[in-house]
Amino acid sequence: MIIGSIDNLKKYKSIDLTDCKTRQDKIVKIFKNLKYNTDKDIFFKYLTSDEKTKYLFYTSYDNIASYITKKHKTIFKNIKEIIKENPSVNEYDLKRVMEEIKSEDIKYEYLCSIYSIMNHFYLEQAAIVFKDNKYIIKFYLNKIRYSKYSVDYVKRVLSDTDKSYFLKDFNDEEKASIILYIQDKNILKKYVDAPYLSKYRSTIVARTEDTNLILDKFIQIDSLTFKLNLINKVKDNDLKKMLICMLDDKNLMEFLISNETNLSNSDLVKKQCETTLIDKNITIGVELEACNEDIKNFNKTKTVFNDFNIKQDLSVKSGFEIVSPILHYNLTDMNKLYQVCELLKRCNFYTDQSCGGHIHIGASYFTSKQDYYMLVYLYSNVENILYYITDKEGTIKRSSVERFAMKSKEQYLKAIDEGLFDKEHLDDGIKDTFDEINKDRYKGLNFKNVGSEYKNTIEFRMPNGEIEFTELLSNIKLFARLIEMSHKLVQMDKTDIIKQKALKLSSTKDELEKLNLLLEILFPNPSDRIIYLKRYKTNYSLTQKETEQITSSLRDKLFYEVVAYDEENHSLVKKII
């Protein structure tokens, strides 16, 4: 069967070997042109013993394993050189060959011969191929023990018992890392009081799932951080409730127990929601920034009412941010938001000048670029007003608004001049246009999330932080209706009275007139308008001196520029009034 002349092998006549100068060239080319492992294994049989060794890794995994089993003493001496003869061989291939070797002894020899060219992932994968655990231990003791792979190997490959046995080989930090991989609860219990595990004690105790042990440690260890971490890590809900109720801090207790509490409906929510109709297809997201004197402990919590997530926000002094799930304007969702607000107040949270009240409206509600045009038109003409009517009556804008929620009207006017809203420019999509206009998200009206796979929203960032539900709901209504009407106005005939009022916004300098027009456009029910009129009157008066100077300078001008909506072409233009 030994090859005499490859050229005489009829089976391989279809492979053109005329460009091959040597027998080696011919062998390599034949192997590379054979599509199926069965054909490669048959061809392998025609090679000399030396050639079989040299080209071993050109054949199938099981064929390699079979040949290694027969010739292992010879092969293992030169295996690295053999592997080099086939550059396409990778660590996965080496692991797969090991799986095909039947003898545990030969598996061990094989792994010892190749381990130095394998990364730790494939080394671990190869080691678990052993059926007899003694070989894993033997390999660790002889090859891995003092290598860079040692910790990962012990964590991922050795049994829980063997992990414990070899802990003495490691420093305290490495010991902790390994113990956290132990699954046997009885073994875990042995390490609960280990001094080097202080940072991980709550994790270890929780993973024992031993109720008595968990309760004992909760009582014994006088550390609020430990107690809160343990509560977060315990899986049993009944036990979690029990631990929460054992806290001395009643505010923290109430905060945490909210995740285990069924919500009750509020008549207040029903009363405040039923006056205003908002399209059920509109989605809402709320960010509640709030402060607390004991914020360090509250920061240990992850959620309230299960799906309102707590996030750290460095811009909020002594506080955090609670991010809502996707909400709709219905009694169920608004009631949950109300309960969150009430919880924050009961737990002594408050807002200050560092807090913003950002509200997101789902951008998927818009169906055309004209919807965005109309929003930019409406917003640009009432931008100054919105900065008054989005805060509680009797308050002024937080100082940080100039940094985190800047006005955008002038940028939209500039964008019109530069043709960024022209049809040709918009062929690449509305998102690219807004990205070019607003370089970052720190605008009162933020379009940076539009088109995002994870958060496709239009964000309003100008409101101050707010945890009074009535005030918060008023902002939700305002922004939701602004989005809703931006979409609906595009569909209206220009003879529609609401459409006429909308187009009139760009024809007046008088802010009070603009405010009344805006409210008539957004809120058919006059009772809905009252809160915004009161906010404007009071908040405007608080900044009257500054505003009077600005307004006076505008009056002195012969004209000033506004964003107008071209009804005929459904586009944005600049207008001088």
N, C-alpha and C positions, 0 to 999 in steps of 0.2 A: 503493500500500500504506500510505501514511501515514494514521494514524488521523484520522478526521473526528470521529466521536462514539463513544465506547466503548459507549454504550448501544445502538448499532445493530449491534454485533458479535454475531451470533447465537450464536457459539461460547461466549460468556461470559454468556449470558442467565441461566444458572442461579445466577450469583453476584449476590446482592442488593446493589445499590449505592445504595439509597435514602438511606442514612445518610451518604453521601459528598458533601461540599459542593463539592469542587473536583475538577478533572481529576486532579491529583496524588494526591488521596485514592483515587480510583477505580483508578489504576494500581497503587498500593501494595497495595490490597485484592485486586485480581485476582492479582497475583504471589503474595501470601500464601495464596490459596485454591487455587492450582494445585499439584497433588501431584507431577507428573512434570516432569523437566527438559525433555523434548521439548515439552510444552505451554508452558512458560515461554519457551523459545527461539522458538517460533512467535509467541507474543504479542509478544515483543521486536521482531519485524520490523515491527509496526504502529506503533511509536513514532517520534517525530521524532528527528532526529539529536541534538539537545540532550537529549532524554529518554533516549535510548539511553546516552549518556554518563553521565547522572545516575543511572540505575537499572541500570548495567552489572552490578553484583555481585548482582543478583537472579536472574541466569541461570546456566547450567551453566558449569563450568570451561573446557571447550573452546570454548564460545561467547564467553566473556570473552576468552580467548586470541586467538581469531580477530579479534574486534573491536579489541583492543589492537594487533594486528599491522597493521591497516588505518589506525588513527587514533592511533598511539602518540605522535606529536609533540604532538597536542592533549591527549591523556589524561594523559601523564606530568606535565604542568604542574599539573594539578589533582587528581592521584590520591588524595591524602590526604582532600580534601573529598568526592570520589566515594565513598570507603570509608565515610566518616561517614554517608552517606545510607542505608547499610544497617548498623545497629548489630550485627547478628548475625555479620558477617564477622569471622573470627579469623585468627590467624597461620598455622594449618594451611591455611585456604582460600587465603591469599596464596601459600603455597608450592606448592599444587596447581595454581594458575593458571600459575605459572612452568613447571611440568612440561609443560603443554600448549602453551606457546609454542615454535614450531619454530626460529625465527631466534635464533642465539646473540647477535647484536648487540642485538636487541630484548630478549632475556632480561636482558642486562647493563643496559640502560637501565631496565628494569622494576625490577630488584633495587636499583639505585642510587636509584630514586625512593621505595622503600618501606622500605629497610633501617633507617631511624631509628625506625620503629614496631615493629620485630621484636626479640624477645629473642635471646640468643646461640644457643640451641638451634635455633630455626627459621631463624635466619640461616645457621647451618652447614648445615642440611638443604637450604635453598634453594641455597646455593653449590655443593653437590655435584651439582646438576642439570646444570651446565655439562658439555658433552662435551669442550670444548677447554680445557685447563688454563690457557691464556694469559689467559682471562677471569677465572679465579679469582685469578691473580696481579695482574691489572689492578685488580680490585675491592679486593683487600687494600691495594695501593699507594695507591689513590685515596680509599678510604673507611674502612678498618678500622685501618690501620697505627698510628695514635696514639690509638685509642679504647680503651674499657674491655674491648672484645671481643677485643682483639688476640691475647693469649696463647692463649685457647681456640680462636680461629679458626685460628691457625697449627698448633696441636697436632692438631686434629681434621680440618681441611679440606685444608691444603696437603700436597703430596707430600713424601716423606722428603728428596728433594734440595732442594726449596724451603724446607723447614723449616731445613735447614742454612744455606742462603743468607741467610736473614733473622735468624739468631741474633744478629747484631751489633746488632739493634734493641732487645735486651732485657738486663736485669740478670742477674747470675749465677744467682739463684734461679729466675728465669723461664726461663733457658737450660736449666737442669737439668730443669725441668718439661716443656719441649718435647722434649728429647733422649730422655726416658723414653717418648715416644710414637713414636719412630723404630723402624720394623720391619726396615729393611734392615740386615742384620748387618755388611756391609762398611762402611757409614757409621757404625754404632755403634762399631766398632773404633777410629775416629779420635778418639773422645772418652774412651777408657778412662783415659787419664792426665790429663785436664783437671782442674786444681786445684779448680775450683768444683763438681766432681762427687764430692768425697771421701765425702760422706754416702751417695751412690748407687752408688759404684764396684762393689760386689759385685753389684748388680742388673744394671748395664751389662755387666760381664764375663760373668756367667752367661747373659745373653740373646744374646751373640755365638755361643754354642754351639760355640765353637772350643776343642777339647780342649787343644791346645798352649798357647794363650793363657791359658786357665783355670789350667792347671798352672803356667805361668810366674808368673802373678800371685799364685797361692797361695804359691809359694816366695819371691817377691820381697818381698811386703808382710808385714812383721813385726807384724801386728796380729791377735790372737786373735778380736776382734770381727768383723773382715773375713773371716777364715777360716770362722768359724761361720755368718755370714750367707751366704757363698758356698756352703757345703755345703747350707744350707736351700733355696737358689734353683736349684741345678743340677738339671736334669731327668733326665739320664742316670744310671741307677742304678749302673752299673759305675763310672762316673767319680766318683759320689758316694762309693761305698765306698773308692775309691782315695784321695780327699781325706781321708776320715775316718781312714784308716790312716796318713796323713802327719802327724796331729796329735801334738804332743809330750806333751800331757796324756793319759795312759793312761786315767784315769777318764772324762774326756769322750769319748774315743774309744770306750770300751766302751758308754757311755750312748747314743751316737749310732748305733753299729753295730747296736744292738738292733733298729732299724727295718728292717734288711736281713738279719736272722738268722732262720733256721727254729728254732722252739722244740723242745726235747727234753722228753720226758715224765719226770716225777719219781715214783719209787716212794713217796716220802714223801707226796705228794699223794694217791695212790691209797690208801695205808694210812689216812690221816686222814679221807678222804671216805667210805670204804666202810662205816664203822660207823654212820653217820647217814643215815636216809632222809628226803629232803625232796622235796615235790611238784615235779615237773619244770616245772609251769606257773608257778611262782614266779620272778619276775625280780629281779635284784640289781644294785645300783650301789654302788660303793665310792669314797670320796674319801680319798686318802692324802696327808696333810700331813706334810712332812718338811723338815729343815734341812740345810744344808751350808756349810762355811766358804768354799767357792768358788762360792756360789750365783749370783753375777753372771754367770758364764760358763754355768752350767747353765740359767739363765733364757733363754738364746738358743735353746734347743731347743724344739721344738713337741710332739713325741710320743715315747713309747717303745713298742716293739713295735707300731708303726703306729697302733693305735687307742686307746691310753691317752693322753689329752690333758693337756698341761701348762698350768696356769693360774696366774696370779699371785694371791696371797692376802695382802693387807696385814696380816691378823691373825697371820700366821706370820712370826716374826722370822727373818731370814736363810734363808728357805725358800720353797717353793711348794706347789702342790697338784696331784696327779695324779688325774685323773678317769677312771674306767673306762668302757668301753662298757657296754651292757646285758649282764649276765652271767646264766648259769643255773648251778644247782648240778650240774655235771657235771665229768668229769675234764679235758676240754679247756679249759673256761673257768677252772676253779680252778687248773689247771696254769699257765695264762698269768698269773694273779694271783700265783702263787708265784714265777714267774720275775721279775716286776716287783719284788717284795719283795727277792729275792736280788740283783737288779741294784742297787737302792738301797743295800743293805748293802755290796756290793763297792765302790761308788763313794763310800763314807764318809758316807752320809746318816745322820741320826739324828733322833729326836723329842725335843722338850722341852716345857715347860709351855705354850708357845704353840700346840701342835699338837692338833687334834681328829681323831677317827677316825669320821667320819660314814658311816653305812650306810643306803642306800635300798632299800626293798622295794616292788615294783610294786603300786600300789593297785588295779589292774584285777583282781587275784586275788579281791578282795572282791566279793560279788554282792548284798549287801543292807545296809541301815543297821544291822541287828542284828549283822552282822559287826563294824562299827565300835563298837557298844555293847559287845560282848564284849571287844574289844581295850582299850577305855577301862577296863572293869571289871578285867581282868587287870592291866593296866599300873598302875592307881591303887593296887591292893592290894600290888604288889611293887615300886613305884617306887624306894623307898629301897634295896631289895636290888639292883636293876639298876645302881644307881650304884656298888656294890661289885663286882659280878660281871662287869662289862664291861671291866675293866682287868686287865692282866697281874698275876699274883700278886706281891705285894711292892711295889705302887705305890699312891699316893694320887691323888685327883682333882686335875687341873690347876686352878689358881686361877681361870682364865677361864671355868670351867664355869658360874659364877654369872651371867656376862654372856651367854654364847652357848648355854647348854644348861640352862636353868632347869627346876626341877621344876614339875609341873602339877596334882598331885592336888587342891590346894585350889581351883584354878580349876574343876575338874570338879565338885567338891562345890557350889561356888557356882552353876554352870550348872544343876545339878539343881534347886536352890532356885528359880532364876529361870525354870524350865520350858523351858530351851533344848533339852532332849532330848525334849520332848513331841512327840507325833505331829503336832499342829497346826503347831508351829513348824518341823517338818522338811519340810513340804510344799514348801518352796523348795529343798530339797536339803541333804545332810549337809555339803557344803563351806561353805555360808553359816553353818551352825551353828558349825563349828570356827573359821571366820574371826572370828566374834563372841566366841568364848571366848579364842582366842589371837590377839592383835593382830599378832604378828610371828612369824618363823620360829625365834627363839632359844629354843626349848624342847627339853627332852630328847627328847620325842616331838613331832615337827613334822608337822602336817597341812596346811601352807600350799600344798604342791604338789598336793594331791588335786584331780583334775579338770583339771589343766593339760594343754594340748594337747601340750606339749613334754616335760614331766617329771611324769607322773602317779604320784607315789610317796608313800609314808609314810617319813619320815626319822627315824632314831634318831641323836641328836647327842651323847649323854652320854659315849661312850667317849673315852678319851685317844687321842692319835695313836699309830699302831702300824704298824710295818713288819716285825714278826716274823710270818711267815705262819701259824704254828700258833695264835698268839694272835688274829690277825685272822680266821682261819677259825672259831674258836670263837664270835666275835661274830656272824659271818654265820649260823652254825647257830642261835644263840640267837634272833636277830631273825626269821629266816625261819620257824623253828618257832613262834614266838609269833604271827606272822601266820597261818600255816597252821592252827594250833589255834584261833585266834579264829574262823576261818571254820567249822571242823569241829565245834567245841563247840556252835554254834548248831543244827546238824543233829542232834545226839545227843539221845537220850531221857534224861530226868532220872534214870532208873534206872541209866544207864551209870556204871560206877565212876569213869571219868575225869571225867565231868561232875560227879559228886558231889564229887570232890576239888577241881575248879575252883570250885564254889559254896562250898566250905568256906573259901576264901581270905579271905572277908570276915567270918569268924567267930572269927578268932584275932588276938591282938596279937603273938604270939611270931614274931619274924622268922625264926628258924631253922626253925620248923615251916612257915612260909610258903615258905621257900626249898625245902625238901624236897618240898612239895606242887607247887610250880611245876616243879621238875625232873622229877617223876614224870609230870606232865601233858605236858611237852614232849618228854621223851626216854625212850622205852620201854627202850632199852639202858642199863643202869646205868653202864657204862664211860664213856658220854658225859657223865655228871653230875659226874665227879670233878673236872675242871678248875674248874668253877664253885664247888664246895664249897671247894676249896683257895683260890680267889680270895677268896671271902667271908670265910673264917676269917682269912686273913693280912691282907687289906686292911682288914677291920673292926678288927682289933687295932691297926693303925697309927693309926687315928683313934679309939681306944677312949675316951679321956678326954672328947672332945667328944660322942661317941655316948652315953656313959654318962649325961651330963648331960641329954641330950634324952630318953633312955629313962626316966630317973628321973622327969622331970617328967611324962611320959605316964602312968607307973604311979601317980603321985600323983593324977591326975585320976580322977574317978569314972567317966568315960566318954570315949571319943573317937569321931570320925566316920569312916566308911568309905563308899566307893562299893560298892553291892551290885547284883547282877543279879537282876531280877524274872523268874523262869523262866516264870511263867504268862503275863505280858504281853510278854515279851522286851524289857524296857526297863530303864533305869538308875534306881535309887532311892538315897537316902541312908539309911544305917543307923548306929545308935549301939551300940557294944559296950564 
